[in-house]
Amino acid sequence: MATENLLTEFPPVSTGEWEAVIARDLKGADYAKRLVSRTDEGLAVRPYYRAEDTAGIEYVDAAPGDFPYARGARSIGDWRIREEIDETNPEQANRAAQTAIADGAEEIAFSDVFVSNASDLGMLLANLQEVPVHFECVTEPLLRLLIERLSQRQALSEVSTGFDPLADLDFASEALQLAPSGLTPFTIHGEKFEEAGATAVEEVAFALAAGIDFLAAMQDRKIDVNRAATSVTFSFAIGADFFFQIAKLRAFRILWARAVESFGGAHESAATRIHARTSRWNETVYDPHVNILRGTTEAMSAILGGADSVSVAPFDECYKMPDAASRRLARNTQILLKQEALLSRVADPGAGSYCIETFTDFISREGWKRMQTIEAAGGYLKAVTDAVLVRALGESLAAKERAVASRRRVFTGSNQYANATEKVLSGIDLSRLNARPRATRSFEELRLRTERHAVVTGKTPCVLMAEFGDVKMRSARSSFATNFFACAGFELVTKRFANADEIAASDADLIVLCSSDPEYLSLATNVIAKLKELGRETPVIIAGNPESAEELRAAGVADFIHIRSNPIELLTAWQQRLGIKD
């Protein structure tokens, strides 16, 4: 049956008809509150998107590999699996690189190798001539050494570096005049914006502004714009918002292509080189194997967004030096996505998705506007000097941290669904733990404080979730309270009780009453009275925020936990009250 005939069997449904059905199903509930979410960038994300939402978007019908590269700079969907090598000794780094290549890596990035002379460089690159190699931490002498070596012999594969061209524009100009083909000498590091709290729009705008400053500076130094444009790679960190991260890379390619074109560059030179790395900001110390799952979805966003190379972080890198097993898991994540999930088979599989196209258009439009604001104020370098970016990033980071602290932004195993019995203190390297900002750092500090207290005293404070009365409410509130106190690593006990006497007789350091609002006043009054009779001073907390809160406080209730409570502040206060000190 022909496709067109098949589709005629399904009559078109208008947006109005969809909305009418939704309104009927909502039964008077607020549409915006129930079905519309708002991103950090300010976009109101609707519950569905239709073809009409993409009307007017210019690039929708462009093919992969066609200007402005919304659908990718390549006509194929493949990417390179980049392995990061942390060894500092050239010989050891070379051995680690060869092992990684044998095990499936397709590109090597030397993160912090120490190269002092041509002999070190030769040792480092031995047997890697056919492998794309990236040098992340590059000094001016090392870049000169690379230029000299590659000018003397034909490189069989690509070489790139993480040298920031804006750090020394005069040297960047000199390097461009000397650099041979096959060497991409510069990287503009967009990932530092994500790690500092930037939204997707800010990441795109700031990286774009940095690239524009670079092109303008090279133009002033009489460097051909095509040469300048093809000399730089952009690197981005990929966060957790799956579709928005896909759209972020697509949007950046569009904007960079526009920028290069505005400088008079050829369309071929406007194709962006993008490296993507899974986010360090999202990594967690507790329940660390969840980092494997985070790395998988982040890698998928990078791949579907059209990154040229991708690094997946070992799940344990945030708290110790990764071992062979964690590196293998990280590498195999991409091998699986390529060889088993077959994500390399199709370029830009999200093309035509009304949602992704809409997000891409939003980020590109808002990113361009933000870039223009920076340009109008004197450009990227001036914005850095005047601390404009620092202030903007500070505001964005504070907003993200508030979302994490309030648990509106969920980090499984850390601020929600934590395993209170998990202990990590003996297996972490504090220097790595504090090396970079991470979303869950404040929750980890809570847990580590409790662990240190247990090591010193031999005891972890016990919190009793005392279930009583109404079946539905007691279970819901008990689950909420357990989840809440697990974030601080307390010993947790959940038990159902028939009366106040049984609750008061329980052996616990803190009692959380889990019942319904109408039952709380009588229950709490009786429990507190019985505790006094027994000579106990065990604090009593209410799970919920009942209208009788003032009466409950007067009866001796110590605190309330509910959805609007600040977990960091409240749990810290209770740690101190229960004898847990910094």
C-alpha positions in Angstrom: 0.0 0.0 0.0 1.4 3.4 -0.9 2.3 5.6 2.0 0.1 8.5 0.8 -2.9 6.1 0.7 -2.2 4.8 4.1 -2.0 8.2 5.6 -5.3 9.3 4.2 -7.0 6.7 6.5 -6.1 9.0 9.4 -8.0 12.3 9.2 -6.0 15.4 10.3 -6.6 16.7 13.8 -6.3 20.4 14.4 -4.4 22.0 17.3 -7.7 23.3 18.5 -9.1 19.7 18.7 -6.1 18.5 20.6 -6.4 21.4 23.1 -10.1 20.7 23.6 -9.4 17.0 24.5 -6.6 18.1 26.9 -8.9 20.7 28.6 -11.5 18.0 29.0 -9.0 15.6 30.6 -7.6 18.2 32.9 -11.1 18.7 34.4 -10.5 22.3 35.3 -6.9 21.9 36.5 -4.4 24.7 35.6 -3.0 23.9 32.1 0.3 25.7 32.6 1.0 24.3 36.1 0.2 20.7 35.1 1.6 20.4 31.5 4.0 23.3 30.9 7.5 23.3 32.3 10.1 26.1 32.1 13.7 25.6 31.4 16.7 27.4 33.0 16.8 29.4 29.7 13.3 30.7 30.2 11.6 28.6 27.5 8.1 27.4 28.3 8.1 23.7 27.2 4.7 22.7 26.0 3.4 19.1 26.3 3.5 18.5 22.5 4.7 20.2 19.3 3.4 20.2 15.8 4.5 21.0 12.3 3.2 24.5 12.6 5.7 25.2 15.4 8.5 24.8 12.9 7.0 27.1 10.3 9.6 29.8 9.3 12.6 27.9 10.5 15.0 28.2 7.5 17.3 25.2 8.0 14.7 22.5 8.5 15.1 21.1 5.0 18.9 21.3 4.8 20.8 18.1 4.4 23.5 16.9 6.7 26.8 18.5 5.7 25.1 21.5 4.2 25.5 25.1 5.3 24.6 26.3 8.0 25.2 22.8 9.4 22.2 22.5 11.7 22.0 18.9 10.8 25.7 18.3 11.3 29.0 19.3 9.6 29.3 15.8 8.1 27.0 13.9 5.8 27.4 10.8 7.9 26.4 10.1 11.5 29.7 8.6 12.8 31.9 10.2 15.5 35.2 9.5 17.1 35.5 7.9 20.6 38.0 10.0 22.4 39.9 8.5 25.3 41.5 10.8 27.9 44.9 9.7 29.2 45.8 11.1 32.6 49.4 9.8 32.7 52.0 12.6 33.0 55.0 10.5 32.0 55.4 10.4 28.1 56.3 6.7 28.0 53.5 5.6 30.4 51.1 7.9 28.6 52.0 6.3 25.3 51.5 2.8 26.7 48.1 3.8 28.1 47.1 5.3 24.7 48.1 2.2 22.8 46.1 0.0 25.2 43.0 2.3 24.8 43.3 2.1 21.0 43.5 -1.7 21.1 40.4 -1.7 23.3 38.3 0.4 21.0 39.2 4.1 21.4 39.5 6.0 18.1 41.1 9.2 19.3 43.5 10.0 22.1 43.5 13.1 24.4 46.6 13.6 26.6 45.2 15.5 29.5 48.3 16.6 31.4 51.3 14.9 29.9 54.7 16.5 30.5 56.7 17.0 27.3 59.9 19.0 27.6 61.7 18.2 24.4 61.5 16.5 21.0 62.6 13.2 22.5 59.7 13.2 24.9 57.3 14.0 22.1 58.6 11.2 19.9 58.3 8.8 22.7 54.7 10.0 23.4 53.6 9.6 19.8 55.3 6.3 19.0 53.0 4.0 17.1 50.1 6.5 17.2 50.8 8.0 13.7 47.4 6.9 12.3 45.4 7.9 15.4 43.9 11.4 15.9 45.7 12.9 18.9 44.7 15.9 21.1 46.9 17.6 23.6 44.7 19.3 26.2 47.0 21.2 28.4 49.4 22.9 26.0 52.0 25.5 26.7 53.5 27.8 24.1 56.7 25.8 24.0 54.9 22.6 23.4 52.7 24.1 20.7 55.9 25.3 19.0 57.4 21.9 19.3 54.3 20.3 17.7 54.4 22.8 14.9 58.1 22.0 14.3 57.6 18.3 14.4 54.6 18.2 12.1 56.2 20.6 9.7 59.1 18.2 9.3 57.1 15.1 8.6 53.7 14.3 7.2 51.1 13.5 9.8 49.0 10.5 8.9 46.1 11.7 11.1 44.8 14.8 12.8 46.5 16.6 15.7 44.8 19.2 17.8 45.5 21.1 21.0 43.5 22.7 23.8 45.5 26.0 23.6 43.2 28.9 24.1 44.0 31.4 21.3 42.5 34.3 23.3 45.2 33.8 26.0 47.8 35.3 23.6 46.5 36.6 20.4 49.9 37.7 19.0 51.2 34.2 19.5 48.0 32.7 18.1 48.6 34.8 14.9 52.2 33.6 14.7 51.2 30.0 15.3 48.6 30.1 12.5 51.2 31.3 10.0 53.6 28.5 10.9 51.1 25.6 11.6 51.1 22.9 9.0 48.0 21.2 7.6 46.7 18.5 9.8 47.2 20.5 13.0 44.2 22.3 14.6 46.1 24.4 17.1 43.3 26.0 19.2 40.3 25.2 21.3 37.7 27.5 22.6 36.5 25.9 25.8 32.7 26.1 26.1 32.7 23.4 28.8 34.0 25.9 31.4 30.8 27.8 31.1 28.7 24.8 31.8 30.8 23.9 34.8 30.4 27.5 36.1 26.6 27.2 35.9 25.7 28.5 32.4 22.4 27.8 30.8 22.5 26.2 27.3 21.8 29.7 25.8 24.7 31.2 27.8 27.1 28.4 26.8 26.3 29.0 23.1 26.4 32.8 23.4 29.7 33.0 25.3 31.5 30.4 23.2 30.3 32.2 20.1 31.4 35.6 21.4 34.8 34.1 22.2 35.1 32.7 18.7 34.0 36.1 17.1 36.7 37.9 19.2 39.2 35.4 17.9 38.2 35.9 14.2 38.2 39.7 14.6 41.7 39.6 16.2 43.1 37.4 13.5 41.5 39.6 10.8 43.2 42.6 12.4 46.5 40.7 12.2 46.0 40.0 8.4 45.2 36.3 8.9 42.7 34.9 6.3 39.4 34.3 7.9 39.1 30.8 6.4 42.4 29.9 7.9 41.4 31.3 11.3 38.0 29.6 11.2 39.4 26.2 10.5 42.1 26.4 13.1 39.8 26.2 16.1 37.8 23.4 17.8 34.9 24.2 20.2 34.5 21.9 23.2 31.3 21.6 25.2 30.2 19.8 28.3 26.9 17.9 27.8 24.4 18.0 30.7 21.3 16.1 31.6 18.5 17.9 29.7 18.5 15.3 26.9 16.7 17.2 24.1 18.0 20.6 25.0 21.6 19.3 24.9 21.0 17.9 21.4 19.6 21.3 20.3 22.5 23.2 21.9 25.1 21.7 19.6 22.9 22.1 16.5 22.2 25.7 17.4 25.9 26.5 17.9 26.8 25.1 14.5 24.2 27.4 12.9 25.5 30.5 14.7 29.2 29.8 14.1 28.4 29.3 10.4 26.6 32.7 10.4 29.5 34.3 12.2 32.2 33.0 9.8 30.0 34.0 6.8 29.7 37.5 8.3 33.5 37.8 8.3 33.5 36.8 4.6 34.5 33.2 5.1 33.6 30.5 2.7 30.8 28.1 3.6 33.2 25.2 3.7 35.3 27.0 6.4 32.2 27.6 8.5 31.7 23.9 9.4 32.3 23.7 13.1 34.6 21.2 14.8 32.9 20.2 18.1 34.2 18.0 20.9 31.8 17.0 23.6 32.5 15.6 27.1 30.0 14.3 29.6 29.4 16.9 32.4 31.6 17.0 35.4 29.0 19.2 37.2 26.5 16.3 37.2 28.9 13.7 38.7 28.1 12.4 42.2 30.2 10.7 44.8 27.3 8.7 46.4 25.6 6.1 44.4 28.4 6.6 41.8 27.4 3.9 39.4 24.5 6.2 38.5 27.2 8.3 36.8 27.4 5.5 34.2 23.7 6.1 33.3 24.2 9.8 33.3 27.2 9.4 31.0 25.2 7.2 28.7 22.4 9.7 28.2 24.8 12.6 27.9 26.8 10.8 25.3 23.7 10.1 23.4 22.8 13.8 23.4 26.3 14.7 22.1 26.1 12.0 19.4 22.6 12.9 18.2 23.6 16.6 18.4 26.4 15.9 15.9 29.6 16.1 17.9 32.7 15.2 16.0 34.3 13.5 19.0 33.0 12.5 22.4 34.6 11.7 25.7 32.6 9.8 28.4 34.0 10.3 31.9 34.8 7.3 34.0 32.1 7.1 36.7 34.6 7.5 39.6 36.7 10.3 38.3 35.2 12.9 40.7 36.4 11.2 43.8 39.5 9.1 42.9 41.9 8.3 40.0 39.9 6.2 37.6 41.0 2.6 37.4 41.1 0.2 34.4 37.6 -1.1 35.0 36.0 2.3 35.2 37.8 3.5 32.1 36.7 0.4 30.2 33.1 1.0 31.2 33.3 4.6 29.9 34.9 3.5 26.7 32.4 0.6 26.2 29.5 3.0 26.7 30.4 4.6 23.4 31.3 1.4 21.7 27.9 0.0 22.6 26.1 3.1 21.3 28.1 2.8 18.1 28.2 -0.9 17.5 25.1 -2.2 19.2 22.7 0.8 19.3 23.9 1.7 15.8 23.7 5.5 16.5 26.5 6.0 13.9 24.3 4.8 11.1 22.3 8.0 10.6 23.3 11.7 10.5 21.0 13.9 12.7 18.2 11.3 13.4 16.4 14.1 15.3 15.9 16.1 12.1 12.3 17.0 11.6 11.4 16.4 15.2 9.1 19.3 15.9 10.4 19.5 19.5 14.1 19.4 18.7 13.7 21.8 15.8 11.8 24.2 18.0 14.5 24.0 20.8 17.3 24.5 18.3 15.6 27.6 16.9 15.0 29.0 20.4 18.6 28.5 21.5 20.0 29.9 18.2 17.8 33.0 18.4 18.4 33.6 22.1 22.1 32.8 21.8 22.6 35.2 19.0 20.8 38.0 20.9 23.0 37.3 24.0 26.1 37.4 21.8 25.0 40.7 20.3 24.7 42.1 23.8 28.3 41.1 24.6 29.5 42.6 21.3 27.7 45.8 21.9 29.4 46.1 25.3 32.9 45.7 23.7 33.2 42.0 23.0 34.1 38.8 24.8 37.5 39.8 26.2 36.1 43.0 27.6 33.2 41.1 29.2 35.7 38.9 30.8 37.9 41.8 32.0 34.8 43.7 33.3 33.5 40.5 35.1 30.3 40.7 33.1 30.4 36.9 32.4 31.4 36.2 36.0 28.3 37.9 37.3 26.0 36.3 34.7 27.4 32.8 35.5 27.2 33.5 39.2 23.5 34.2 38.8 22.8 31.1 36.7 24.9 28.9 39.1 23.0 30.2 42.1 19.7 29.4 40.4 20.8 25.9 39.6 22.1 25.3 43.1 18.8 26.5 44.6 17.0 24.0 42.3 19.3 21.2 43.6 19.0 22.2 47.2 15.2 22.3 47.0 15.3 19.0 45.1 13.4 20.4 42.2 16.4 19.3 40.2 16.8 15.6 41.0 20.1 13.8 41.4 19.3 10.2 42.0 21.2 8.8 45.0 22.2 12.2 46.3 19.3 14.6 46.9 16.6 12.0 46.1 16.4 8.3 46.7 19.6 8.1 48.6 21.0 4.9 50.0 21.5 5.9 53.7 23.6 2.8 54.4 26.2 3.7 51.7 29.6 4.7 53.1 32.3 6.3 50.9 34.6 8.1 53.3 37.4 5.5 53.2 37.5 5.4 49.4 37.7 9.1 48.3 40.5 11.4 47.5 39.5 14.8 49.0 41.7 16.7 46.5 39.7 15.3 43.6 36.4 15.7 45.5 36.9 19.4 45.8 38.7 20.1 42.5 35.7 21.2 40.6 32.2 22.6 41.4 29.5 19.9 41.3 25.8 20.0 41.8 25.5 17.7 44.7 28.5 18.9 46.7 26.4 20.4 49.6 24.5 17.1 50.0 27.7 15.1 49.9 29.1 17.4 52.7 26.0 16.4 54.8 26.7 12.7 54.3 30.4 12.9 54.8 29.8 14.8 58.1 27.6 12.0 59.3 30.2 9.4 58.3 33.0 11.2 60.1 30.8 11.4 63.2 30.2 7.6 63.1 34.0 6.9 62.7 34.8 9.1 65.7 31.9 8.1 68.0 31.0 4.6 66.7 27.4 5.6 66.3 25.1 7.0 63.6 22.1 8.9 64.9 18.9 6.9 64.4 15.7 8.5 63.0 12.4 6.7 63.5 9.7 7.1 61.0 6.7 6.4 63.2 3.7 5.5 61.0 0.3 5.9 62.6 -3.4 6.1 61.7 -4.6 7.0 58.2 -3.2 4.3 55.9 -2.7 6.4 52.8 -1.2 9.5 54.5 1.1 7.6 56.9 2.7 5.7 54.0 3.1 8.7 51.8 4.6 10.8 54.6 6.8 8.0 55.8 8.3 7.6 52.3 8.8 11.3 52.1 10.5 11.5 55.5 12.7 8.5 54.8 13.9 10.0 51.5 14.5 13.3 53.2 16.7 12.1 56.1 18.5 9.5 53.9 20.2 12.5 52.2 22.1 13.1 55.4 23.1 9.5 56.0 21.2 8.9 59.2 20.3 5.4 60.4 16.7 5.1 59.4 13.9 2.9 60.9 10.3 2.7 59.7 7.7 1.1 61.9 3.9 1.2 62.3 2.5 1.8 65.7 -0.9 1.4 67.3 -0.6 4.1 70.0 1.5 6.9 71.4 2.9 4.7 74.2 4.6 2.4 71.8 6.1 5.3 69.8 7.5 6.9 73.0 9.0 3.6 74.1 11.0 3.3 70.9 14.8 3.6 71.0 15.6 6.5 68.6 17.5 9.7 68.6 14.8 11.5 66.6 11.1 10.6 66.1 9.3 11.6 62.9 5.5 11.3 63.2 3.9 10.1 59.9 0.2 10.5 59.9 -2.6 12.7 58.6 -3.1 16.3 59.5 -6.3 15.8 61.7 -4.5 13.1 63.8 -1.3 15.0 64.4 -2.3 17.2 67.4 -3.7 14.4 69.5 -0.9 12.0 68.5 2.0 14.5 69.1 0.6 15.7 72.4 0.3 12.1 73.7 3.8 11.1 72.4 5.5 14.1 73.9 3.7 13.7 77.2 4.7 10.0 77.4 8.3 10.8 76.6 8.4 13.2 79.5 6.9 10.5 81.7 9.7 8.2 80.7 12.3 10.9 81.3 13.3 11.1 77.6 14.1 14.2 75.7 13.8 12.6 72.2 12.9 15.4 69.7 9.6 14.9 67.8 9.2 16.1 64.2 6.0 16.2 62.1 6.1 15.0 58.5 3.9 17.6 56.8 2.9 21.2 57.3 -0.6 21.0 59.0 -2.8 24.0 59.9 -2.3 23.2 63.5 1.4 23.9 63.3 1.4 26.6 66.0 -0.5 24.4 68.4 1.8 21.6 67.7 4.8 23.8 68.4 3.2 24.8 71.7 2.8 21.1 72.5 6.5 20.6 72.1 6.9 19.5 68.4 10.5 20.5 67.5 10.2 20.9 63.7 8.3 20.1 60.5 9.5 18.6 57.2 7.5 19.1 54.0 8.0 19.8 50.4 8.9 23.4 50.9 11.6 22.7 53.5 15.2 23.4 52.6 16.9 20.1 53.1 20.4 21.5 53.4 19.5 24.0 56.1 17.1 21.7 58.0 19.4 18.6 57.9 22.4 20.6 58.9 20.5 22.0 61.9 19.5 18.5 63.0 23.0 17.2 62.6 24.2 19.8 64.9 21.4 19.2 67.4 22.2 15.5 67.4 25.9 16.1 68.1 27.3 15.9 64.6 29.9 18.6 64.2 32.0 19.7 61.2 
